[in-house]
Amino acid sequence: MTPARRSMGAPSSRLWALAFGVAVLAQLVVLYLPRTPSVSAPAMTDKVVHVLLFAVPVAVGLRAGLSTRWVAVAFLVHAPVSELVQYAVLPRRSGDVWDVVMDVLGVLVVLVGWGLRPGGRYRRTARLAIPHQPR
Protein backbone atom coordinates (compact mmCIF):
# COMPACT_ATOMS: atom_id res chain seq x y z
CA MET A 1 0.00 0.00 0.00
CA THR A 2 1.43 3.36 -1.01
CA PRO A 3 1.53 6.29 1.42
CA ALA A 4 -1.14 8.07 -0.64
CA ARG A 5 -3.53 5.19 -0.05
CA ARG A 6 -4.14 4.96 3.64
CA SER A 7 -6.55 2.67 5.34
CA MET A 8 -10.06 4.07 5.50
CA GLY A 9 -9.79 3.58 9.25
CA ALA A 10 -7.26 6.39 9.61
CA PRO A 11 -8.89 9.60 10.90
CA SER A 12 -7.35 11.79 8.19
CA SER A 13 -8.61 9.43 5.46
CA ARG A 14 -12.11 9.54 6.88
CA LEU A 15 -11.97 13.34 6.98
CA TRP A 16 -10.83 13.52 3.37
CA ALA A 17 -13.58 11.07 2.36
CA LEU A 18 -16.12 13.24 4.21
CA ALA A 19 -14.71 16.37 2.55
CA PHE A 20 -15.04 14.65 -0.84
CA GLY A 21 -18.69 13.87 -0.15
CA VAL A 22 -19.33 17.48 0.87
CA ALA A 23 -17.52 18.81 -2.23
CA VAL A 24 -19.54 16.56 -4.56
CA LEU A 25 -22.80 17.45 -2.81
CA ALA A 26 -22.01 21.17 -3.13
CA GLN A 27 -21.18 20.66 -6.82
CA LEU A 28 -24.47 18.85 -7.44
CA VAL A 29 -26.50 21.53 -5.66
CA VAL A 30 -24.88 24.36 -7.61
CA LEU A 31 -25.12 22.58 -10.97
CA TYR A 32 -28.67 21.30 -10.60
CA LEU A 33 -30.52 24.07 -8.77
CA PRO A 34 -33.67 24.77 -10.78
CA ARG A 35 -32.44 28.29 -11.42
CA THR A 36 -29.25 30.22 -10.89
CA PRO A 37 -29.20 32.84 -8.17
CA SER A 38 -29.79 36.30 -9.61
CA VAL A 39 -26.64 37.96 -8.40
CA SER A 40 -24.86 40.65 -10.32
CA ALA A 41 -21.27 39.47 -10.43
CA PRO A 42 -18.19 40.64 -12.33
CA ALA A 43 -17.67 39.29 -15.82
CA MET A 44 -16.24 35.77 -16.05
CA THR A 45 -17.25 34.93 -12.45
CA ASP A 46 -19.44 32.13 -13.77
CA LYS A 47 -16.49 30.59 -15.62
CA VAL A 48 -14.24 30.78 -12.54
CA VAL A 49 -17.01 29.13 -10.52
CA HIS A 50 -17.19 26.32 -13.08
CA VAL A 51 -13.44 25.71 -12.88
CA LEU A 52 -13.65 25.54 -9.09
CA LEU A 53 -16.80 23.38 -9.11
CA PHE A 54 -14.82 20.66 -10.83
CA ALA A 55 -11.30 21.31 -9.54
CA VAL A 56 -12.17 21.17 -5.84
CA PRO A 57 -13.95 17.78 -5.78
CA VAL A 58 -11.29 16.25 -8.03
CA ALA A 59 -8.48 17.51 -5.78
CA VAL A 60 -10.23 16.38 -2.61
CA GLY A 61 -11.09 12.99 -4.14
CA LEU A 62 -7.47 12.40 -5.12
CA ARG A 63 -6.31 13.50 -1.67
CA ALA A 64 -8.84 11.07 -0.16
CA GLY A 65 -7.05 8.27 -1.98
CA LEU A 66 -9.55 7.59 -4.76
CA SER A 67 -8.28 6.17 -8.02
CA THR A 68 -6.93 8.89 -10.30
CA ARG A 69 -8.43 7.16 -13.33
CA TRP A 70 -11.85 6.77 -11.68
CA VAL A 71 -11.94 10.40 -10.55
CA ALA A 72 -10.78 11.67 -13.96
CA VAL A 73 -13.33 9.67 -15.92
CA ALA A 74 -16.21 10.43 -13.55
CA PHE A 75 -15.70 14.19 -13.60
CA LEU A 76 -14.77 14.45 -17.29
CA VAL A 77 -18.01 12.64 -18.14
CA HIS A 78 -20.01 14.69 -15.64
CA ALA A 79 -18.92 17.99 -17.21
CA PRO A 80 -20.91 17.70 -20.48
CA VAL A 81 -23.69 15.67 -18.85
CA SER A 82 -24.38 18.45 -16.34
CA GLU A 83 -24.74 21.02 -19.10
CA LEU A 84 -26.98 18.72 -21.15
CA VAL A 85 -29.21 18.21 -18.10
CA GLN A 86 -29.36 21.96 -17.53
CA TYR A 87 -30.26 22.49 -21.18
CA ALA A 88 -32.82 19.69 -21.58
CA VAL A 89 -34.36 19.15 -18.15
CA LEU A 90 -34.14 22.29 -16.03
CA PRO A 91 -36.56 24.86 -17.49
CA ARG A 92 -34.85 27.98 -16.12
CA ARG A 93 -31.32 26.85 -16.88
CA SER A 94 -29.41 26.66 -20.14
CA GLY A 95 -26.45 24.58 -21.19
CA ASP A 96 -23.29 26.34 -22.24
CA VAL A 97 -20.41 24.82 -24.19
CA TRP A 98 -17.98 27.25 -22.54
CA ASP A 99 -19.09 26.00 -19.13
CA VAL A 100 -18.11 22.49 -20.24
CA VAL A 101 -14.72 23.82 -21.35
CA MET A 102 -14.19 25.45 -17.94
CA ASP A 103 -15.32 22.28 -16.13
CA VAL A 104 -12.83 20.17 -18.10
CA LEU A 105 -10.13 22.79 -17.49
CA GLY A 106 -10.74 22.49 -13.74
CA VAL A 107 -10.32 18.71 -13.89
CA LEU A 108 -7.21 18.86 -16.07
CA VAL A 109 -5.46 21.49 -13.95
CA VAL A 110 -5.82 19.29 -10.88
CA LEU A 111 -4.78 16.11 -12.71
CA VAL A 112 -1.64 17.76 -14.08
CA GLY A 113 -0.84 19.24 -10.69
CA TRP A 114 -1.42 15.87 -9.04
CA GLY A 115 0.98 14.25 -11.49
CA LEU A 116 3.63 16.91 -10.83
CA ARG A 117 3.60 16.57 -7.04
CA PRO A 118 6.54 14.83 -5.33
CA GLY A 119 6.15 11.14 -6.06
CA GLY A 120 3.61 11.93 -8.77
CA ARG A 121 3.47 10.36 -12.18
CA TYR A 122 5.20 13.15 -14.09
CA ARG A 123 8.00 13.88 -11.59
CA ARG A 124 10.14 11.01 -12.72
CA THR A 125 12.86 12.39 -14.91
CA ALA A 126 13.87 10.41 -17.91
CA ARG A 127 17.56 10.08 -18.48
CA LEU A 128 18.47 10.41 -22.08
CA ALA A 129 21.28 8.13 -23.11
CA ILE A 130 23.33 9.89 -25.75
CA PRO A 131 26.11 7.77 -27.13
CA HIS A 132 29.52 9.34 -27.18
CA GLN A 133 30.37 10.54 -30.64
CA PRO A 134 34.01 10.83 -31.60
CA ARG A 135 35.21 14.17 -32.92
Steps between C-alpha positions, in 0.01 A plus 500: 500500500643836399510793743233678294261212559439477869259271670149640516527451875753781536337821629654719229374264227150511642514880510614518139225255399246717685641813334467328161135422569436861602681633190298275267174589675579872468583449131171319438297768678662783305476322164145372537315777683185570299623852436819693553505762772441846356815666621678769308859382489808617310552365151643148477399416860281220368795346315725519808223335702482219244875439520479483879185284498698228328852565629413486870322161506766347275781626725325387817414161347862441402616610845247257651679220318250432222627358174635772272350327197158461665491863613616627159245300304212576737551876495593526131176319415300705750609830343301471173222297663431778751464757224276270295277449805485875557410553135244220460346446843522814712258757354671812637853387424691481174796292395816676395788348305743743665389375841598149389839633389553663841387183681749289303770762561439470875542122485811515282675763712464280807604182317814665363580648839442163665740338255765766566497466879794326671461131427246579229486343159673779309780573750714213387772638281601302200869467443591533140781272397705676236778288362841657495585620154864529404620834368 
